[in-house]
Amino acid sequence: MNELPKLTEKQQKFVLRYLINGNNATEAYKFAYDCKKMSDVSINTEASKLLKNPKVTLWFKYAQNNIQQVFQEEIIYSALDCFNELERIRDKTEDNNKTVSVALKAVELKGKLAGHFVDKHEVKADRLTDVLDKLT
């Protein structure tokens, strides 16, 4: 991580938002910078310039090179694992309601932890480096 250049706070916000929002540079620029007095054309132009900034480009390359590792390490408990576990619990505990509810709660908590039972997704990070540190 030491080889990556330092970004300004606004650049960090831009990079993080860009990675999270599906690579929408205009939206990421609006998130990171005050654009109240800017036209849409100006915002698009500045976002495009920022995408070509060598420091920003290095951060994008770093994230892209490490995304597969993140998926392998962080998404261990798959939806299929969750369904299989629910099926196993149902088969083993059909006669005992108390055991079923405790087992189902355990599966629910594991599923929530893995992101399978979520009402909404929210990403909180003060700094881009905090998020991207988890990618390494």
N, CA, C and O atoms as a GROMACS GRO file, in nm:
protein
  544
    1MET      N    1   0.082  -0.119   0.000
    1MET     CA    2   0.000   0.000   0.000
    1MET      C    3   0.087   0.126   0.000
    1MET      O    4   0.039   0.231  -0.042
    2ASN      N    5   0.211   0.118   0.046
    2ASN     CA    6   0.298   0.235   0.052
    2ASN      C    7   0.332   0.290  -0.085
    2ASN      O    8   0.364   0.408  -0.097
    3GLU      N    9   0.328   0.207  -0.189
    3GLU     CA   10   0.366   0.252  -0.322
    3GLU      C   11   0.257   0.336  -0.389
    3GLU      O   12   0.283   0.398  -0.492
    4LEU      N   13   0.140   0.340  -0.334
    4LEU     CA   14   0.033   0.420  -0.392
    4LEU      C   15   0.049   0.566  -0.353
    4LEU      O   16   0.084   0.597  -0.239
    5PRO      N   17   0.022   0.657  -0.448
    5PRO     CA   18   0.036   0.799  -0.417
    5PRO      C   19  -0.075   0.847  -0.324
    5PRO      O   20  -0.184   0.790  -0.321
    6LYS      N   21  -0.046   0.952  -0.250
    6LYS     CA   22  -0.147   1.011  -0.163
    6LYS      C   23  -0.244   1.092  -0.247
    6LYS      O   24  -0.206   1.162  -0.341
    7LEU      N   25  -0.370   1.081  -0.211
    7LEU     CA   26  -0.475   1.157  -0.276
    7LEU      C   27  -0.528   1.263  -0.181
    7LEU      O   28  -0.518   1.249  -0.059
    8THR      N   29  -0.583   1.368  -0.238
    8THR     CA   30  -0.651   1.466  -0.154
    8THR      C   31  -0.779   1.400  -0.101
    8THR      O   32  -0.821   1.296  -0.150
    9GLU      N   33  -0.838   1.462  -0.002
    9GLU     CA   34  -0.962   1.408   0.054
    9GLU      C   35  -1.071   1.399  -0.055
    9GLU      O   36  -1.145   1.301  -0.060
   10LYS      N   37  -1.080   1.500  -0.138
   10LYS     CA   38  -1.181   1.499  -0.244
   10LYS      C   39  -1.151   1.392  -0.348
   10LYS      O   40  -1.242   1.327  -0.399
   11GLN      N   41  -1.024   1.374  -0.380
   11GLN     CA   42  -0.988   1.267  -0.474
   11GLN      C   43  -1.022   1.130  -0.415
   11GLN      O   44  -1.070   1.042  -0.486
   12GLN      N   45  -0.998   1.113  -0.286
   12GLN     CA   46  -1.033   0.988  -0.219
   12GLN      C   47  -1.183   0.961  -0.228
   12GLN      O   48  -1.225   0.850  -0.260
   13LYS      N   49  -1.262   1.063  -0.200
   13LYS     CA   50  -1.407   1.049  -0.208
   13LYS      C   51  -1.450   1.014  -0.350
   13LYS      O   52  -1.538   0.930  -0.370
   14PHE      N   53  -1.388   1.080  -0.449
   14PHE     CA   54  -1.420   1.053  -0.589
   14PHE      C   55  -1.390   0.907  -0.624
   14PHE      O   56  -1.473   0.838  -0.683
   15VAL      N   57  -1.270   0.861  -0.589
   15VAL     CA   58  -1.230   0.724  -0.622
   15VAL      C   59  -1.322   0.623  -0.555
   15VAL      O   60  -1.369   0.529  -0.619
   16LEU      N   61  -1.348   0.642  -0.428
   16LEU     CA   62  -1.434   0.548  -0.356
   16LEU      C   63  -1.574   0.545  -0.415
   16LEU      O   64  -1.629   0.437  -0.437
   17ARG      N   65  -1.631   0.660  -0.440
   17ARG     CA   66  -1.766   0.667  -0.495
   17ARG      C   67  -1.771   0.606  -0.636
   17ARG      O   68  -1.866   0.536  -0.671
   18TYR      N   69  -1.669   0.632  -0.714
   18TYR     CA   70  -1.660   0.577  -0.850
   18TYR      C   71  -1.658   0.424  -0.847
   18TYR      O   72  -1.725   0.359  -0.927
   19LEU      N   73  -1.582   0.368  -0.754
   19LEU     CA   74  -1.573   0.222  -0.743
   19LEU      C   75  -1.704   0.162  -0.693
   19LEU      O   76  -1.741   0.052  -0.734
   20ILE      N   77  -1.773   0.233  -0.607
   20ILE     CA   78  -1.897   0.182  -0.547
   20ILE      C   79  -2.016   0.197  -0.641
   20ILE      O   80  -2.104   0.111  -0.643
   21ASN      N   81  -2.020   0.305  -0.718
   21ASN     CA   82  -2.141   0.335  -0.795
   21ASN      C   83  -2.143   0.276  -0.936
   21ASN      O   84  -2.228   0.313  -1.017
   22GLY      N   85  -2.052   0.186  -0.966
   22GLY     CA   86  -2.054   0.125  -1.098
   22GLY      C   87  -1.982   0.208  -1.203
   22GLY      O   88  -2.017   0.203  -1.321
   23ASN      N   89  -1.884   0.283  -1.162
   23ASN     CA   90  -1.798   0.360  -1.252
   23ASN      C   91  -1.869   0.478  -1.318
   23ASN      O   92  -1.847   0.506  -1.436
   24ASN      N   93  -1.952   0.546  -1.243
   24ASN     CA   94  -2.018   0.666  -1.291
   24ASN      C   95  -1.936   0.786  -1.244
   24ASN      O   96  -1.949   0.830  -1.130
   25ALA      N   97  -1.851   0.838  -1.333
   25ALA     CA   98  -1.759   0.945  -1.296
   25ALA      C   99  -1.831   1.074  -1.262
   25ALA      O  100  -1.791   1.145  -1.170
   26THR      N  101  -1.937   1.106  -1.335
   26THR     CA  102  -2.010   1.230  -1.310
   26THR      C  103  -2.072   1.229  -1.172
   26THR      O  104  -2.061   1.327  -1.098
   27GLU      N  105  -2.136   1.120  -1.136
   27GLU     CA  106  -2.198   1.109  -1.004
   27GLU      C  107  -2.091   1.113  -0.894
   27GLU      O  108  -2.111   1.176  -0.790
   28ALA      N  109  -1.979   1.047  -0.918
   28ALA     CA  110  -1.871   1.046  -0.820
   28ALA      C  111  -1.813   1.186  -0.802
   28ALA      O  112  -1.780   1.227  -0.690
   29TYR      N  113  -1.802   1.259  -0.910
   29TYR     CA  114  -1.750   1.396  -0.902
   29TYR      C  115  -1.845   1.485  -0.822
   29TYR      O  116  -1.803   1.564  -0.738
   30LYS      N  117  -1.975   1.471  -0.850
   30LYS     CA  118  -2.075   1.550  -0.776
   30LYS      C  119  -2.072   1.517  -0.627
   30LYS      O  120  -2.095   1.605  -0.544
   31PHE      N  121  -2.044   1.392  -0.594
   31PHE     CA  122  -2.037   1.350  -0.454
   31PHE      C  123  -1.915   1.412  -0.384
   31PHE      O  124  -1.924   1.453  -0.268
   32ALA      N  125  -1.803   1.418  -0.455
   32ALA     CA  126  -1.678   1.460  -0.392
   32ALA      C  127  -1.654   1.611  -0.394
   32ALA      O  128  -1.585   1.664  -0.307
   33TYR      N  129  -1.710   1.678  -0.491
   33TYR     CA  130  -1.682   1.820  -0.509
   33TYR      C  131  -1.811   1.903  -0.503
   33TYR      O  132  -1.920   1.852  -0.528
   34ASP      N  133  -1.796   2.030  -0.469
   34ASP     CA  134  -1.910   2.122  -0.467
   34ASP      C  135  -1.938   2.165  -0.611
   34ASP      O  136  -1.858   2.236  -0.672
   35CYS      N  137  -2.050   2.122  -0.664
   35CYS     CA  138  -2.083   2.147  -0.805
   35CYS      C  139  -2.206   2.236  -0.821
   35CYS      O  140  -2.263   2.244  -0.930
   36LYS      N  141  -2.246   2.303  -0.717
   36LYS     CA  142  -2.368   2.383  -0.721
   36LYS      C  143  -2.366   2.489  -0.830
   36LYS      O  144  -2.470   2.517  -0.890
   37LYS      N  145  -2.252   2.547  -0.855
   37LYS     CA  146  -2.243   2.655  -0.954
   37LYS      C  147  -2.185   2.607  -1.087
   37LYS      O  148  -2.145   2.688  -1.171
   38MET      N  149  -2.180   2.475  -1.107
   38MET     CA  150  -2.122   2.420  -1.230
   38MET      C  151  -2.231   2.368  -1.322
   38MET      O  152  -2.333   2.318  -1.276
   39SER      N  153  -2.209   2.380  -1.450
   39SER     CA  154  -2.301   2.321  -1.548
   39SER      C  155  -2.271   2.172  -1.560
   39SER      O  156  -2.165   2.125  -1.518
   40ASP      N  157  -2.365   2.099  -1.617
   40ASP     CA  158  -2.344   1.955  -1.638
   40ASP      C  159  -2.224   1.929  -1.727
   40ASP      O  160  -2.149   1.834  -1.705
   41VAL      N  161  -2.205   2.013  -1.828
   41VAL     CA  162  -2.090   1.997  -1.919
   41VAL      C  163  -1.959   2.015  -1.842
   41VAL      O  164  -1.864   1.939  -1.862
   42SER      N  165  -1.955   2.114  -1.755
   42SER     CA  166  -1.834   2.138  -1.674
   42SER      C  167  -1.806   2.022  -1.580
   42SER      O  168  -1.692   1.981  -1.563
   43ILE      N  169  -1.911   1.970  -1.519
   43ILE     CA  170  -1.895   1.856  -1.427
   43ILE      C  171  -1.840   1.736  -1.503
   43ILE      O  172  -1.747   1.670  -1.456
   44ASN      N  173  -1.898   1.708  -1.620
   44ASN     CA  174  -1.850   1.595  -1.700
   44ASN      C  175  -1.705   1.613  -1.741
   44ASN      O  176  -1.627   1.518  -1.739
   45THR      N  177  -1.669   1.735  -1.777
   45THR     CA  178  -1.531   1.764  -1.819
   45THR      C  179  -1.434   1.743  -1.703
   45THR      O  180  -1.330   1.680  -1.720
   46GLU      N  181  -1.469   1.796  -1.588
   46GLU     CA  182  -1.381   1.783  -1.471
   46GLU      C  183  -1.371   1.637  -1.425
   46GLU      O  184  -1.264   1.592  -1.385
   47ALA      N  185  -1.481   1.566  -1.430
   47ALA     CA  186  -1.480   1.423  -1.393
   47ALA      C  187  -1.389   1.346  -1.488
   47ALA      O  188  -1.313   1.259  -1.445
   48SER      N  189  -1.398   1.378  -1.616
   48SER     CA  190  -1.313   1.312  -1.716
   48SER      C  191  -1.166   1.340  -1.691
   48SER      O  192  -1.082   1.251  -1.702
   49LYS      N  193  -1.135   1.464  -1.657
   49LYS     CA  194  -0.996   1.501  -1.625
   49LYS      C  195  -0.946   1.424  -1.503
   49LYS      O  196  -0.833   1.375  -1.501
   50LEU      N  197  -1.031   1.413  -1.404
   50LEU     CA  198  -0.992   1.343  -1.282
   50LEU      C  199  -0.968   1.195  -1.308
   50LEU      O  200  -0.878   1.135  -1.249
   51LEU      N  201  -1.046   1.136  -1.398
   51LEU     CA  202  -1.025   0.996  -1.434
   51LEU      C  203  -0.888   0.973  -1.498
   51LEU      O  204  -0.831   0.864  -1.490
   52LYS      N  205  -0.836   1.076  -1.562
   52LYS     CA  206  -0.706   1.065  -1.630
   52LYS      C  207  -0.589   1.106  -1.540
   52LYS      O  208  -0.473   1.094  -1.580
   53ASN      N  209  -0.618   1.155  -1.421
   53ASN     CA  210  -0.514   1.194  -1.327
   53ASN      C  211  -0.429   1.070  -1.293
   53ASN      O  212  -0.485   0.969  -1.252
   54PRO      N  213  -0.296   1.077  -1.310
   54PRO     CA  214  -0.212   0.959  -1.287
   54PRO      C  215  -0.224   0.899  -1.147
   54PRO      O  216  -0.220   0.777  -1.131
   55LYS      N  217  -0.240   0.983  -1.046
   55LYS     CA  218  -0.255   0.932  -0.910
   55LYS      C  219  -0.385   0.854  -0.896
   55LYS      O  220  -0.388   0.745  -0.838
   56VAL      N  221  -0.492   0.910  -0.948
   56VAL     CA  222  -0.624   0.846  -0.941
   56VAL      C  223  -0.622   0.715  -1.020
   56VAL      O  224  -0.677   0.615  -0.975
   57THR      N  225  -0.561   0.718  -1.136
   57THR     CA  226  -0.552   0.598  -1.220
   57THR      C  227  -0.482   0.484  -1.148
   57THR      O  228  -0.524   0.369  -1.157
   58LEU      N  229  -0.376   0.515  -1.075
   58LEU     CA  230  -0.306   0.410  -0.999
   58LEU      C  231  -0.396   0.347  -0.893
   58LEU      O  232  -0.390   0.226  -0.871
   59TRP      N  233  -0.478   0.428  -0.829
   59TRP     CA  234  -0.571   0.374  -0.728
   59TRP      C  235  -0.675   0.282  -0.793
   59TRP      O  236  -0.709   0.178  -0.738
   60PHE      N  237  -0.725   0.322  -0.909
   60PHE     CA  238  -0.821   0.237  -0.980
   60PHE      C  239  -0.758   0.104  -1.020
   60PHE      O  240  -0.820  -0.002  -1.004
   61LYS      N  241  -0.637   0.109  -1.072
   61LYS     CA  242  -0.568  -0.015  -1.112
   61LYS      C  243  -0.547  -0.105  -0.991
   61LYS      O  244  -0.565  -0.226  -0.999
   62TYR      N  245  -0.508  -0.045  -0.880
   62TYR     CA  246  -0.487  -0.123  -0.757
   62TYR      C  247  -0.615  -0.193  -0.714
   62TYR      O  248  -0.614  -0.312  -0.682
   63ALA      N  249  -0.726  -0.120  -0.715
   63ALA     CA  250  -0.854  -0.178  -0.674
   63ALA      C  251  -0.896  -0.289  -0.770
   63ALA      O  252  -0.942  -0.394  -0.726
   64GLN      N  253  -0.880  -0.267  -0.899
   64GLN     CA  254  -0.919  -0.368  -0.998
   64GLN      C  255  -0.834  -0.494  -0.984
   64GLN      O  256  -0.886  -0.605  -0.997
   65ASN      N  257  -0.706  -0.479  -0.958
   65ASN     CA  258  -0.617  -0.595  -0.945
   65ASN      C  259  -0.645  -0.676  -0.820
   65ASN      O  260  -0.611  -0.794  -0.814
   66ASN      N  261  -0.707  -0.614  -0.721
   66ASN     CA  262  -0.730  -0.683  -0.594
   66ASN      C  263  -0.874  -0.722  -0.570
   66ASN      O  264  -0.904  -0.784  -0.468
   67ILE      N  265  -0.964  -0.688  -0.661
   67ILE     CA  266  -1.106  -0.714  -0.637
   67ILE      C  267  -1.137  -0.863  -0.630
   67ILE      O  268  -1.221  -0.905  -0.550
   68GLN      N  269  -1.072  -0.944  -0.712
   68GLN     CA  270  -1.096  -1.088  -0.710
   68GLN      C  271  -1.058  -1.148  -0.575
   68GLN      O  272  -1.128  -1.234  -0.523
   69GLN      N  273  -0.948  -1.102  -0.520
   69GLN     CA  274  -0.904  -1.150  -0.389
   69GLN      C  275  -1.007  -1.114  -0.282
   69GLN      O  276  -1.035  -1.193  -0.192
   70VAL      N  277  -1.064  -0.995  -0.292
   70VAL     CA  278  -1.166  -0.952  -0.196
   70VAL      C  279  -1.285  -1.046  -0.202
   70VAL      O  280  -1.335  -1.090  -0.099
   71PHE      N  281  -1.332  -1.075  -0.323
   71PHE     CA  282  -1.447  -1.164  -0.336
   71PHE      C  283  -1.417  -1.301  -0.278
   71PHE      O  284  -1.503  -1.359  -0.212
   72GLN      N  285  -1.299  -1.353  -0.301
   72GLN     CA  286  -1.265  -1.486  -0.250
   72GLN      C  287  -1.257  -1.488  -0.098
   72GLN      O  288  -1.299  -1.585  -0.035
   73GLU      N  289  -1.204  -1.382  -0.039
   73GLU     CA  290  -1.186  -1.379   0.106
   73GLU      C  291  -1.310  -1.335   0.183
   73GLU      O  292  -1.338  -1.386   0.291
   74GLU      N  293  -1.386  -1.241   0.128
   74GLU     CA  294  -1.496  -1.181   0.202
   74GLU      C  295  -1.630  -1.250   0.182
   74GLU      O  296  -1.714  -1.246   0.271
   75ILE      N  297  -1.651  -1.313   0.069
   75ILE     CA  298  -1.780  -1.375   0.041
   75ILE      C  299  -1.766  -1.525   0.053
   75ILE      O  300  -1.778  -1.599  -0.045
   76ILE      N  301  -1.740  -1.569   0.173
   76ILE     CA  302  -1.719  -1.711   0.199
   76ILE      C  303  -1.852  -1.784   0.218
   76ILE      O  304  -1.869  -1.894   0.167
   77TYR      N  305  -1.942  -1.725   0.288
   77TYR     CA  306  -2.072  -1.786   0.317
   77TYR      C  307  -2.168  -1.745   0.207
   77TYR      O  308  -2.226  -1.636   0.212
   78SER      N  309  -2.185  -1.830   0.108
   78SER     CA  310  -2.266  -1.795  -0.008
   78SER      C  311  -2.414  -1.812   0.020
   78SER      O  312  -2.453  -1.871   0.121
   79ALA      N  313  -2.495  -1.762  -0.069
   79ALA     CA  314  -2.640  -1.780  -0.059
   79ALA      C  315  -2.674  -1.928  -0.066
   79ALA      O  316  -2.763  -1.974   0.005
   80LEU      N  317  -2.603  -2.003  -0.150
   80LEU     CA  318  -2.628  -2.147  -0.160
   80LEU      C  319  -2.598  -2.216  -0.027
   80LEU      O  320  -2.672  -2.304   0.015
   81ASP      N  321  -2.489  -2.175   0.040
   81ASP     CA  322  -2.458  -2.230   0.172
   81ASP      C  323  -2.573  -2.204   0.268
   81ASP      O  324  -2.611  -2.291   0.346
   82CYS      N  325  -2.626  -2.084   0.262
   82CYS     CA  326  -2.737  -2.045   0.350
   82CYS      C  327  -2.860  -2.132   0.323
   82CYS      O  328  -2.921  -2.184   0.416
   83PHE      N  329  -2.896  -2.148   0.196
   83PHE     CA  330  -3.011  -2.231   0.161
   83PHE      C  331  -2.991  -2.376   0.204
   83PHE      O  332  -3.083  -2.439   0.256
   84ASN      N  333  -2.872  -2.429   0.182
   84ASN     CA  334  -2.843  -2.568   0.221
   84ASN      C  335  -2.854  -2.585   0.372
   84ASN      O  336  -2.905  -2.687   0.420
   85GLU      N  337  -2.806  -2.488   0.445
   85GLU     CA  338  -2.814  -2.495   0.591
   85GLU      C  339  -2.958  -2.487   0.640
   85GLU      O  340  -2.998  -2.558   0.732
   86LEU      N  341  -3.037  -2.401   0.578
   86LEU     CA  342  -3.179  -2.392   0.612
   86LEU      C  343  -3.250  -2.524   0.584
   86LEU      O  344  -3.332  -2.568   0.664
   87GLU      N  345  -3.219  -2.586   0.473
   87GLU     CA  346  -3.278  -2.716   0.437
   87GLU      C  347  -3.240  -2.823   0.540
   87GLU      O  348  -3.324  -2.902   0.582
   88ARG      N  349  -3.113  -2.824   0.579
   88ARG     CA  350  -3.066  -2.922   0.678
   88ARG      C  351  -3.137  -2.901   0.812
   88ARG      O  352  -3.176  -2.998   0.876
   89ILE      N  353  -3.153  -2.777   0.853
   89ILE     CA  354  -3.220  -2.747   0.980
   89ILE      C  355  -3.366  -2.791   0.973
   89ILE      O  356  -3.417  -2.850   1.068
   90ARG      N  357  -3.431  -2.762   0.864
   90ARG     CA  358  -3.571  -2.802   0.849
   90ARG      C  359  -3.585  -2.953   0.861
   90ARG      O  360  -3.675  -3.003   0.930
   91ASP      N  361  -3.497  -3.026   0.795
   91ASP     CA  362  -3.504  -3.172   0.799
   91ASP      C  363  -3.479  -3.228   0.938
   91ASP      O  364  -3.544  -3.325   0.978
   92LYS      N  365  -3.387  -3.169   1.014
   92LYS     CA  366  -3.349  -3.222   1.144
   92LYS      C  367  -3.443  -3.179   1.257
   92LYS      O  368  -3.451  -3.249   1.358
   93THR      N  369  -3.513  -3.069   1.243
   93THR     CA  370  -3.584  -3.013   1.358
   93THR      C  371  -3.733  -2.993   1.335
   93THR      O  372  -3.794  -2.906   1.398
   94GLU      N  373  -3.792  -3.070   1.248
   94GLU     CA  374  -3.933  -3.052   1.218
   94GLU      C  375  -4.024  -3.073   1.339
   94GLU      O  376  -4.130  -3.012   1.346
   95ASP      N  377  -3.984  -3.158   1.434
   95ASP     CA  378  -4.072  -3.190   1.548
   95ASP      C  379  -4.058  -3.091   1.663
   95ASP      O  380  -4.149  -3.082   1.746
   96ASN      N  381  -3.951  -3.017   1.672
   96ASN     CA  382  -3.923  -2.935   1.789
   96ASN      C  383  -3.917  -2.787   1.750
   96ASN      O  384  -3.817  -2.742   1.695
   97ASN      N  385  -4.024  -2.712   1.778
   97ASN     CA  386  -4.032  -2.572   1.739
   97ASN      C  387  -3.926  -2.483   1.803
   97ASN      O  388  -3.875  -2.391   1.740
   98LYS      N  389  -3.891  -2.512   1.930
   98LYS     CA  390  -3.792  -2.429   1.997
   98LYS      C  391  -3.656  -2.446   1.930
   98LYS      O  392  -3.585  -2.347   1.907
   99THR      N  393  -3.619  -2.567   1.899
   99THR     CA  394  -3.492  -2.593   1.832
   99THR      C  395  -3.490  -2.529   1.695
   99THR      O  396  -3.388  -2.475   1.652
  100VAL      N  397  -3.602  -2.534   1.625
  100VAL     CA  398  -3.611  -2.475   1.492
  100VAL      C  399  -3.587  -2.324   1.499
  100VAL      O  400  -3.510  -2.270   1.420
  101SER      N  401  -3.651  -2.257   1.592
  101SER     CA  402  -3.638  -2.111   1.599
  101SER      C  403  -3.495  -2.070   1.633
  101SER      O  404  -3.446  -1.971   1.579
  102VAL      N  405  -3.429  -2.143   1.723
  102VAL     CA  406  -3.290  -2.110   1.759
  102VAL      C  407  -3.198  -2.134   1.639
  102VAL      O  408  -3.112  -2.052   1.609
  103ALA      N  409  -3.218  -2.246   1.571
  103ALA     CA  410  -3.135  -2.277   1.455
  103ALA      C  411  -3.157  -2.177   1.342
  103ALA      O  412  -3.062  -2.133   1.277
  104LEU      N  413  -3.283  -2.141   1.319
  104LEU     CA  414  -3.313  -2.045   1.214
  104LEU      C  415  -3.253  -1.908   1.245
  104LEU      O  416  -3.206  -1.838   1.155
  105LYS      N  417  -3.255  -1.869   1.370
  105LYS     CA  418  -3.195  -1.741   1.410
  105LYS      C  419  -3.045  -1.743   1.382
  105LYS      O  420  -2.990  -1.643   1.336
  106ALA      N  421  -2.980  -1.855   1.409
  106ALA     CA  422  -2.836  -1.866   1.383
  106ALA      C  423  -2.808  -1.852   1.234
  106ALA      O  424  -2.714  -1.783   1.195
  107VAL      N  425  -2.888  -1.918   1.151
  107VAL     CA  426  -2.869  -1.908   1.006
  107VAL      C  427  -2.898  -1.766   0.959
  107VAL      O  428  -2.827  -1.714   0.873
  108GLU      N  429  -3.000  -1.704   1.014
  108GLU     CA  430  -3.033  -1.566   0.977
  108GLU      C  431  -2.917  -1.473   1.008
  108GLU      O  432  -2.882  -1.388   0.926
  109LEU      N  433  -2.857  -1.488   1.126
  109LEU     CA  434  -2.745  -1.402   1.163
  109LEU      C  435  -2.624  -1.426   1.072
  109LEU      O  436  -2.557  -1.330   1.033
  110LYS      N  437  -2.596  -1.551   1.040
  110LYS     CA  438  -2.487  -1.579   0.947
  110LYS      C  439  -2.517  -1.519   0.811
  110LYS      O  440  -2.429  -1.461   0.748
  111GLY      N  441  -2.641  -1.533   0.766
  111GLY     CA  442  -2.680  -1.478   0.637
  111GLY      C  443  -2.669  -1.327   0.635
  111GLY      O  444  -2.624  -1.270   0.535
  112LYS      N  445  -2.709  -1.262   0.743
  112LYS     CA  446  -2.698  -1.116   0.751
  112LYS      C  447  -2.551  -1.074   0.747
  112LYS      O  448  -2.514  -0.978   0.678
  113LEU      N  449  -2.469  -1.146   0.820
  113LEU     CA  450  -2.327  -1.116   0.822
  113LEU      C  451  -2.266  -1.127   0.683
  113LEU      O  452  -2.179  -1.049   0.646
  114ALA      N  453  -2.313  -1.224   0.605
  114ALA     CA  454  -2.264  -1.243   0.469
  114ALA      C  455  -2.333  -1.152   0.369
  114ALA      O  456  -2.295  -1.147   0.252
  115GLY      N  457  -2.435  -1.078   0.414
  115GLY     CA  458  -2.503  -0.983   0.326
  115GLY      C  459  -2.618  -1.041   0.248
  115GLY      O  460  -2.662  -0.981   0.150
  116HIS      N  461  -2.669  -1.159   0.288
  116HIS     CA  462  -2.778  -1.222   0.214
  116HIS      C  463  -2.917  -1.177   0.259
  116HIS      O  464  -3.012  -1.187   0.182
  117PHE      N  465  -2.929  -1.128   0.381
  117PHE     CA  466  -3.056  -1.079   0.432
  117PHE      C  467  -3.038  -0.932   0.470
  117PHE      O  468  -3.015  -0.900   0.586
  118VAL      N  469  -3.050  -0.845   0.373
  118VAL     CA  470  -3.023  -0.705   0.396
  118VAL      C  471  -3.137  -0.622   0.336
  118VAL      O  472  -3.176  -0.644   0.221
  119ASP      N  473  -3.189  -0.528   0.414
  119ASP     CA  474  -3.292  -0.440   0.363
  119ASP      C  475  -3.233  -0.331   0.276
  119ASP      O  476  -3.290  -0.293   0.174
  120LYS      N  477  -3.116  -0.280   0.317
  120LYS     CA  478  -3.049  -0.179   0.237
  120LYS      C  479  -2.900  -0.191   0.262
  120LYS      O  480  -2.857  -0.238   0.368
  121HIS      N  481  -2.821  -0.148   0.166
  121HIS     CA  482  -2.676  -0.150   0.178
  121HIS      C  483  -2.627  -0.008   0.203
  121HIS      O  484  -2.671   0.087   0.138
  122GLU      N  485  -2.536   0.004   0.296
  122GLU     CA  486  -2.481   0.135   0.326
  122GLU      C  487  -2.331   0.119   0.345
  122GLU      O  488  -2.286   0.032   0.420
  123VAL      N  489  -2.255   0.202   0.279
  123VAL     CA  490  -2.110   0.198   0.291
  123VAL      C  491  -2.067   0.323   0.366
  123VAL      O  492  -2.098   0.436   0.326
  124LYS      N  493  -1.995   0.301   0.473
  124LYS     CA  494  -1.945   0.413   0.552
  124LYS      C  495  -1.794   0.404   0.558
  124LYS      O  496  -1.738   0.301   0.596
  125ALA      N  497  -1.729   0.510   0.520
  125ALA     CA  498  -1.584   0.517   0.530
  125ALA      C  499  -1.544   0.664   0.527
  125ALA      O  500  -1.592   0.741   0.445
  126ASP      N  501  -1.457   0.699   0.617
  126ASP     CA  502  -1.411   0.836   0.620
  126ASP      C  503  -1.302   0.859   0.515
  126ASP      O  504  -1.288   0.968   0.460
  127ARG      N  505  -1.226   0.754   0.490
  127ARG     CA  506  -1.114   0.770   0.398
  127ARG      C  507  -1.110   0.652   0.302
  127ARG      O  508  -1.142   0.539   0.340
  128LEU      N  509  -1.072   0.679   0.180
  128LEU     CA  510  -1.058   0.576   0.078
  128LEU      C  511  -0.958   0.470   0.122
  128LEU      O  512  -0.979   0.351   0.096
  129THR      N  513  -0.852   0.510   0.186
  129THR     CA  514  -0.750   0.415   0.227
  129THR      C  515  -0.805   0.313   0.327
  129THR      O  516  -0.761   0.198   0.327
  130ASP      N  517  -0.900   0.353   0.412
  130ASP     CA  518  -0.960   0.260   0.507
  130ASP      C  519  -1.032   0.148   0.434
  130ASP      O  520  -1.024   0.032   0.474
  131VAL      N  521  -1.103   0.183   0.328
  131VAL     CA  522  -1.176   0.083   0.251
  131VAL      C  523  -1.082  -0.003   0.170
  131VAL      O  524  -1.093  -0.126   0.170
  132LEU      N  525  -0.989   0.062   0.099
  132LEU     CA  526  -0.900  -0.013   0.013
  132LEU      C  527  -0.797  -0.095   0.090
  132LEU      O  528  -0.743  -0.191   0.036
  133ASP      N  529  -0.770  -0.060   0.214
  133ASP     CA  530  -0.682  -0.142   0.297
  133ASP      C  531  -0.742  -0.281   0.314
  133ASP      O  532  -0.669  -0.379   0.325
  134LYS      N  533  -0.874  -0.290   0.315
  134LYS     CA  534  -0.940  -0.419   0.330
  134LYS      C  535  -0.929  -0.502   0.202
  134LYS      O  536  -0.955  -0.623   0.204
  135LEU      N  537  -0.891  -0.438   0.092
  135LEU     CA  538  -0.875  -0.511  -0.033
  135LEU      C  539  -0.741  -0.583  -0.040
  135LEU      O  540  -0.722  -0.669  -0.126
  136THR      N  541  -0.649  -0.552   0.050
  136THR     CA  542  -0.517  -0.615   0.045
  136THR      C  543  -0.509  -0.729   0.141
  136THR      O  544  -0.406  -0.794   0.151
   0.00000   0.00000   0.00000
